[in-house]
Amino acid sequence: MKNFSQSFKTFLADEEGATAIEYGLLAGLIAGVIVTVVGTIGTDVLGLFQRLSTKLSTA
């Protein structure tokens, strides 16, 4: 039982994988921001081209 207790304490104190998880969360957050920004800009650009097309076809 003491061996399990010591192993469990060692496992809880081990921070080796924490950095990888933090980088993964950061990458996910950045990807989410990029998707949101590109989606918004894409909609604006589409509207711009539609207005331009309408003005050119009526000119």
Secondary structure, DSSP 8 states (H G I E B T S, - for coil): -HHHHHHHHHHHH--TTHHHHHHHHHHHHHHHHHHHHHHHHHHHHHHHHHHHHHHHHH-
